């Protein structure tokens, strides 16, 4: 095969362009600190990065769910704690009212305070989070109790909202009103369900106490103390359950942070360049390119045509 000057020059130019392309790629890695820009640079690496970024996106969503769930539980816990304080006060003044030393005027003052407490219980029952009623089950757009203390909606303890807080991991975060406030009548529903228009048990206890105070009925006042104790026991039990869920979510958040750190490290190992290696490659590619330029200068020698020109 006859090798001509044109063939030598063309081969030299192709090799020089190849060397320049490799030098450009290393320079891009140097400036971006990434191993690749396009799928064609490293198809397997790009595929791994897509997976790691998807995993990070899921972790961030789980973290948002955890934060929302914690906020919901915190306001629920605060409401339950307020009810505990309320009934501690109710018990205190009820015990005072049950003594023989309290006359009708004293009982009237206690009754007036309990009536104010009754209104506060209804306000607490209708507490909202992000404009959603926290004790209304699935019917979060409605108050759980009306102004008379009757259930405003039908409720079932199965109306639990689940938050996804991890892969194949969810937690029920809402407390349905009838769990907290109870019910007093058989409505034909299951034992734990509540029906709109039905008075809640918690306010039934308060109303019986008010009736005993207004009528100076010591027996009714005494009976109210036991009912108040039962109510407080239920409130404390529910509060403990909420606290346990909050602690579980704290553990979930810690685990998600660890997962995020792990996946971020994998993503960095997959994408980020080793700067010392890139600098070494850059020097090497510069030397190769400069050598090809020098070799090219020898290939392209002046010809007779150059002199004749």
C-alpha positions in Angstrom: 0.0 0.0 0.0 1.4 3.4 -1.0 1.5 5.9 1.7 1.2 9.5 0.5 1.8 12.8 2.3 -1.9 13.5 2.3 -2.6 10.2 4.1 0.0 10.9 6.7 -1.4 14.4 7.3 -5.0 13.1 7.5 -4.0 10.4 10.0 -2.0 12.9 12.0 -5.0 15.3 12.1 -7.4 12.6 13.2 -5.1 11.5 16.0 -4.6 15.1 17.1 -8.4 15.6 17.2 -8.7 12.5 19.3 -6.1 13.7 21.7 -7.7 17.1 21.9 -11.1 15.4 22.6 -9.6 13.4 25.5 -7.9 16.6 26.8 -11.3 18.4 26.6 -13.0 15.6 28.5 -10.5 15.7 31.3 -10.8 19.5 31.5 -14.5 19.2 31.8 -14.1 16.8 34.6 -11.7 19.2 36.2 -14.2 22.1 36.0 -17.4 20.2 36.9 -15.8 17.8 39.3 -18.1 15.1 37.8 -17.1 12.0 36.0 -19.7 12.3 33.3 -22.1 14.8 31.7 -24.0 12.7 29.2 -25.3 9.1 29.3 -22.9 8.2 26.5 -19.9 9.2 28.8 -20.8 6.3 31.2 -24.2 4.6 30.7 -23.8 2.4 33.8 -22.7 5.3 36.0 -25.6 7.4 34.8 -28.1 4.6 35.5 -26.7 4.3 39.1 -27.0 8.0 39.6 -30.6 8.0 38.5 -31.4 5.3 41.0 -29.5 7.1 43.8 -31.3 10.4 43.1 -34.7 8.6 43.1 -33.8 7.1 46.4 -32.9 10.5 47.8 -36.1 12.0 46.5 -38.1 9.2 48.3 -36.2 9.8 51.5 -36.9 13.5 51.4 -40.7 12.7 50.9 -40.6 10.3 53.9 -38.9 13.1 56.0 -41.6 15.5 55.0 -44.3 12.9 56.0 -42.5 12.4 59.4 -42.4 16.1 60.1 -46.1 16.5 59.2 -47.0 13.5 61.3 -44.9 14.9 64.3 -46.6 18.3 64.0 -50.1 16.6 64.0 -49.2 14.5 67.0 -47.7 17.5 68.9 -50.9 19.5 68.6 -52.9 16.4 69.5 -50.7 15.8 72.5 -51.0 19.4 73.5 -54.8 19.2 73.3 -54.9 16.0 75.4 -52.6 17.6 78.0 -54.9 20.6 78.2 -57.8 18.3 78.9 -55.9 16.5 81.6 -55.2 19.9 83.2 -58.9 20.8 82.9 -60.1 17.6 84.6 -57.5 17.9 87.3 -59.0 21.3 88.1 -62.5 19.9 87.8 -61.6 17.1 90.3 -60.0 19.6 92.7 -63.1 21.8 92.9 -65.4 18.8 92.9 -63.8 17.4 96.0 -64.1 20.8 97.6 -67.7 20.9 96.7 -68.4 17.5 98.1 -67.5 18.7 101.6 -70.2 19.6 104.1 -68.5 23.0 104.8 -69.6 24.3 101.4 -72.9 26.0 101.3 -75.2 26.8 98.3 -73.4 30.0 97.4 -70.1 28.2 97.3 -71.6 25.4 95.1 -73.0 28.1 92.8 -69.5 29.6 92.3 -68.1 26.1 91.6 -70.9 25.5 89.2 -70.2 28.7 87.3 -66.5 27.7 86.9 -67.4 24.2 85.7 -69.8 25.7 83.1 -66.9 27.8 81.8 -64.8 24.7 81.7 -67.5 22.9 79.7 -67.2 25.5 77.0 -63.4 25.2 77.0 -63.7 21.4 76.6 -65.7 22.0 73.4 -63.1 24.4 72.1 -60.3 21.9 72.7 -62.3 19.2 71.0 -62.6 21.3 67.9 -58.9 22.0 67.7 -57.5 22.3 64.1 -54.2 21.7 62.5 -53.6 23.3 59.1 -57.4 24.0 59.0 -58.1 20.3 59.6 -60.1 19.2 62.7 -57.8 16.8 64.5 -60.4 14.7 66.2 -63.0 14.3 63.4 -61.6 11.1 61.8 -61.8 11.4 58.0 -64.2 14.3 58.2 -61.5 16.9 58.9 -63.5 19.7 57.4 -66.1 19.5 60.3 -65.9 20.1 64.0 -66.2 17.0 66.1 -68.6 18.6 68.7 -71.4 21.1 68.2 -71.9 24.1 70.6 -74.0 21.9 72.9 -71.3 19.2 73.2 -73.0 16.7 71.0 -71.2 14.8 68.3 -71.3 16.8 65.1 -70.4 13.8 62.8 -70.6 10.1 62.8 -67.3 8.6 64.0 -65.7 5.2 64.0 -62.4 4.2 65.5 -61.4 2.7 62.2 -61.1 6.3 60.7 -57.4 6.3 61.1 -55.1 8.3 58.8 -51.8 6.6 58.0 -48.6 8.4 57.1 -45.9 6.6 55.0 -42.7 7.2 56.9 -40.4 4.7 55.2 -40.3 1.9 52.8 -43.2 -0.4 53.7 -43.5 1.5 57.0 -46.6 3.6 58.0 -48.0 4.9 61.2 -51.6 5.9 62.3 -51.4 9.4 63.7 -54.9 10.7 64.4 -57.0 10.2 67.5 -60.7 9.8 66.6 -63.0 11.9 68.8 -65.0 9.0 70.2 -61.8 7.4 71.6 -61.1 10.5 73.6 -64.6 11.9 74.5 -66.5 8.6 74.7 -70.2 8.0 74.2 -73.1 7.4 76.5 -75.9 5.8 74.5 -76.5 2.7 72.4 -77.1 4.0 68.9 -77.3 0.7 67.1 -73.7 1.2 65.8 -70.8 -0.8 67.0 -69.9 -0.3 70.7 -67.1 2.2 70.0 -68.8 4.2 67.2 -70.4 7.6 67.8 -73.4 9.1 66.1 -74.1 12.7 65.2 -76.4 14.3 67.7 -75.3 12.0 70.5 -73.8 13.6 73.6 -70.2 12.7 74.3 -69.5 10.9 77.6 -66.9 13.5 78.7 -69.5 16.3 78.7 -72.1 13.9 80.2 -69.8 13.7 83.2 -69.5 17.5 83.3 -73.3 18.0 83.0 -74.0 15.5 85.8 -71.6 17.4 88.0 -73.2 20.8 87.1 -76.6 19.2 88.0 -75.3 18.0 91.3 -73.8 21.4 92.1 -76.9 23.4 91.1 -79.2 21.1 93.1 -76.9 20.6 96.1 -77.0 16.9 95.4 -74.0 15.4 97.3 -74.6 11.9 96.0 -74.4 13.1 92.4 -71.3 15.2 93.2 -69.7 12.2 94.8 -70.5 10.0 91.9 -68.9 12.6 89.6 -65.6 12.2 91.3 -65.3 8.5 90.1 -66.4 9.5 86.6 -63.8 12.2 86.5 -61.1 9.8 87.6 -62.2 7.4 84.8 -62.0 10.2 82.3 -58.6 11.2 83.4 -57.4 7.6 83.2 -58.5 7.5 79.6 -56.9 10.8 78.8 -53.6 9.7 80.3 -53.7 6.4 78.4 -54.3 8.2 75.1 -51.6 10.7 75.9 -49.1 7.9 76.6 -50.0 6.3 73.2 -49.4 9.6 71.4 -46.0 10.0 73.2 -45.0 6.5 72.1 -45.8 7.4 68.5 -43.8 10.6 68.6 -40.8 8.7 69.9 -41.2 6.2 67.1 -41.2 9.0 64.6 -38.1 10.5 66.1 -36.4 7.1 65.6 -37.7 7.1 62.0 -36.3 10.5 61.3 -32.9 9.4 62.6 -32.9 6.4 60.4 -33.9 8.4 57.4 -31.0 10.8 58.0 -28.7 7.9 58.2 -30.1 6.5 54.9 -29.8 9.9 53.3 -26.1 10.1 54.3 -25.4 6.6 53.0 -27.1 7.2 49.6 -25.5 10.6 49.2 -22.1 9.0 49.8 -22.9 6.3 47.2 -24.0 9.0 44.7 -20.8 11.0 45.4 -18.6 8.0 44.9 -20.4 7.3 41.6 -20.3 10.8 40.2 -17.6 12.8 41.8 -14.1 12.7 40.4 -10.9 12.1 42.3 -9.2 15.5 41.9 -5.7 14.2 42.3 -6.3 11.6 39.6 -7.9 14.2 37.3 -5.0 16.6 37.7 -2.6 13.7 36.9 -4.7 12.8 33.8 -4.8 16.4 32.8 -1.1 16.8 32.8 -0.7 13.5 30.9 -3.3 14.6 28.3 -1.6 18.0 27.9 1.7 16.2 27.3 0.2 13.8 24.8 -1.5 16.7 22.9 1.7 18.8 22.9 3.6 15.8 21.7 1.1 15.2 18.9 1.5 18.9 17.9 5.2 18.5 17.8 5.0 15.3 15.7 2.6 16.9 13.4 5.0 19.7 12.7 7.5 17.1 11.5 4.9 15.4 9.3 3.9 18.5 7.5 7.2 19.4 5.8 7.6 22.1 3.2 7.1 20.7 -0.3 8.3 21.9 -3.7 5.0 23.5 -4.3 5.6 25.7 -1.2 8.8 27.0 -2.7 7.3 27.4 -6.2 4.5 29.5 -4.6 
